[in-house]
Structures are given as C-alpha cells and as structure tokens.
C-alpha cells in the first residue's frame, strides 16, 4: 500500500482527478476538505473562532462560507488558523490511512499539501491555465475574481518551497486529462528502485 499526495491551486482539477480515481476499487480517496469538516467543531477551533472571528458563529454553528471568506481575505489570520487546523486534519487523515486494509494506493488530496503531515510515497501537483481556473471556479462557486486570486496567492505561498515528484498539466479536455492521469498512475506504480511493481 502506497500513499500518494495530490495538490494544486483552486480550480486546477483536483476534484475531477478524484472522480476518475474513485472508480478504481483498488484506490482509496481521502479529501482534506472533507476531513476539515470533521474537526471544525474541535474545542481549539471553536475557541479560536470565538475570539478572532465570532461573526461566523451563528447559534453555535459555523458558517463555512463566511469562515472561508474571512480567512482568505486575511492571510495573516489564515496562517494562525491553519496552525491549529492542519495538525488536527493531519491526525484524522493518518487515522484513516492506518484503518485502511484493502487499498493498493491511497490518494490524499489537499490544496495546501505542505501543511498536511503525512508520509507520502509520491506527490502530484496539478497545474492549469490561470484563466481556465478563474472561469471554472467562477461558474462552479460563483466567486469573485478577487477572492479566487486571494485564495490562489495563499496557496502559492504555502506551496512555493514544496518539492513535488510529478507535475500533471490539465489544460485539455477531460478525456485527455483522464488518460494522462492513468499514464501517470501507471508510472508511479512502477517501483524502479527495487525493480518491482507496487501491488
């Protein structure tokens, strides 16, 4: 069993890649964003939000949309938040990895993979033309260009020094993207060091 990290700026095609990979019964998918929902009401998170951004708490519930806007609109605040959130997310991801018994490959997806403390065997960075990313996110999430750029800039800063094993371009149609994914996964499964194929 090998662990593969998947990262990329907002709108680069991470979800599209996972939609393709999940079809394979030998693969396990773990999404950091989904895991973040599980830890959102951790005591440390609630304490931080109550003190720093109380406006996102409504009747004891966190408005994720308002939280996201507040964090990506203030990178300094986001840095403080992620120092609390990322260790919690990492712990949950590692638990899920430890519990998995059948998967041959586990894919952990995170926009800012540099903040996730997981021992990856290989990492993949997805890249996509800036204008294409903007158009996709604008239509998908109805977000303003300024917000998308702010999110991208935060992610760029966090990934700037991170060394990826593979870079996968996603500027063509979905069928070609799927084909390139398959080719890359096949390459990853070949363990050249030992002359063996990962099972």
C-alpha positions, 0 to 999 in steps of 0.5 A: 500500500502506497500513499500518494499526495495530490495538490494544486491551486483552486480550480486546477482539477483536483476534484475531477482527478478524484472522480476518475480515481474513485472508480478504481476499487483498488484506490482509496480517496481521502479529501482534506476538505472533507476531513476539515469538516470533521474537526471544525467543531474541535474545542481549539477551533471553536475557541479560536473562532470565538475570539478572532472571528465570532461573526461566523458563529451563528447559534453555535454553528459555523458558517463555512462560507463566511469562515472561508471568506474571512480567512482568505481575505486575511492571510495573516489570520489564515496562517494562525488558523491553519496552525491549529487546523492542519495538525488536527486534519493531519491526525484524522487523515493518518487515522484513516490511512492506518484503518485502511486494509484493502487499498493498493494506493491511497490518494490524499488530496489537499490544496495546501499539501505542505501543511498536511503531515503525512508520509507520502510515497509520491506527490502530484501537483496539478497545474492549469491555465490561470484563466481556465481556473478563474472561469471554472471556479467562477461558474462552479462557486460563483466567486469573485475574481478577487477572492479566487486570486486571494485564495490562489496567492495563499496557496502559492505561498504555502506551496512555493518551497514544496518539492513535488515528484510529478507535475500533471498539466490539465489544460485539455479536455477531460478525456485527455486529462483522464488518460494522462492521469492513468499514464501517470498512475501507471508510472508511479506504480512502477517501483524502479528502485527495487525493480518491482511493481507496487501491488 
